[in-house]
Amino acid sequence: MSRWKTSLKWLYPGLHIKRWITLGFCGLVLFLTGMGVIIQVHAANSAPFTVRAAKWVIAHSHAAVRPGTMGAVITIIGGFLCLFALGKLVRSLTSVLDPEIAPGGLVDVIYSRRRLAQGRRIVVIGGGTGLSTMLRGLKKYSANITAIVTVADDGGSSGKLQKQLNILPPGDIRNCLVALADDETQMTELFQYRFRNSVQPESAVSAPRHTHHAGEIEHAVSSSSPTELLPSKPRFAAEGYGEGLRDHAFGNLLIAAMTAINGGDFERAILETSRVLNVRGRVLPSTVEHVRLRGEMEDGSFLDGETTIANSPLRIRRIYMTPPDACPVEEVPLAIRDADVIVIGPGSVFTSIIPNLLVREVAVALGKCKARRVYVCNVMTQPGETDGFSAYDHVKTIENHAGRRIFDYVLVNTGQPTQEILEKYRKTGSVLVEADLDRIRREGYRAIAGNFIDQTDVVRHDARLLAEAIMALL
């Protein structure tokens, strides 16, 4: 009975549906009637009702038309009305469900989403801006993407929320969610927006940021993004945001709120935030335990915390995780096992990539899986982490921490940025990673060499070129 009541709701006034259903029904009746005339007019020694009706209409209209011809005309008219009503009905529904779908664009949307839903199963492991760049390219080929992200970050907005609310750091997860969002324009600006405590005139922008991720280093050589624009209304200058909101990214606050709403379940919070962004794929933390990095430095000393380690002038000898027996999220080993291709990097070697591999079951699953495993080497060295590292050094450092061979292919950039850009990076202590392909091949890895640089005012990977090179393996 309840099903019938639900069905009758389609007849509610104001839905703009009944008219098209009625018109389609009338068209269907005409179509069937016309087909009946065409079929029955040839029956021997009989005059079915539809033929007699057609003859009566012809006789009273004084038209010299055969019943078969009239049947064809009625069939065409009925078919046209059916198609017209169906098109109007679909447009009426889609204009409410998704007003931004352009007329005639529904077929393209359905085709694209069906194609992506049947795409290859891709797992990407890392953290930082390098991982989000990779995801922006891969999401054009598949919606079956799983991003496995480190939760060892303890600086900036993420670190504050971790200390104040006792939640896992959401920063890297936020970046991945935004990168996988179906529509990145407005949502990117919203989720990446940072509250500032002071403002500048309307046309002013904030000073360049210093981000600390290898391969995607954006020191003072980078220009500010649109999301860095500061509020221009004078009242904010007077009121300010206060210490509580200062430097927090809106996306981090939303994930923190989602975590509280879901009773402290961080995984559930990520899932609900993914629904808000209409994410293609899913984002998983490598573990939901509160972990902390410990770095053994070149002088034998030990430093605790990702931020402290990354900002130390000493070179890193080895990275450890406390607790050392952190368990992975249940879906992580399953995603690795079922993947068609696994991509590791790009990103900070010691603070974005290796922390995921220090979760023991993640490294074990990578060693056993049958997927094609690719490491995307950074474009530039990172001061304090990978000074003087060649591409081969990146590979061996990662696999030494993993304790086993975890990739088969190494994607290395051989493109050259402009000398002007390289000089600016050199002043910050960062140089182009040497592409020592022969050493990589001698170790049994398959090198994928090419120009994968996005030629802008900063040296970073081109998302499209990376995705094309990875999908070519499949």
Buried (B, 14 or more C-beta within 10 A) or exposed (E): EEEEEEEEEEEEEEBBBEEBBEBBEBBBBBBBBBBBBBBBBEEEEEEBEBBEBBBEBBEEEEEEEEBBBBBBBBBEBBBEBBEBBBBBBEBBBBEEEEEEBEEEEBEEBEEEEEEBEEBBBBBBBBBBBBBBBBBBBBBBBBBBBBBBBBBBBBBBBBBBBBEEBEBBBBBBBBBBBBBBBEEBEEBBBBBBBBBBBEBBEEEEEBEBEEBBBBBBBBBEBBEBBEBBBBBEEEEBBEEBBEEEBBBBBBBBBBBBBBBEEBEEBBBBBBBBBBEEBEBBBBBBBBBBBBBBBBBBBEEEEEBEBBBBBBEBEBBBBBBBBEEEEBEBBEEBBEBBBBBBBBBBBBBBBBBBBBBBBBBBBBBBBBBEBEBBBBBBBBBBBBBBBBEEBBBBBBBBBBBEBBEEBBBBBBBBBBBEBEEEBBEBBEEBBBBBBBBBBEBBEEEEBBBBBBEBBBEEEBBBBBBEBBBBBBBEBE
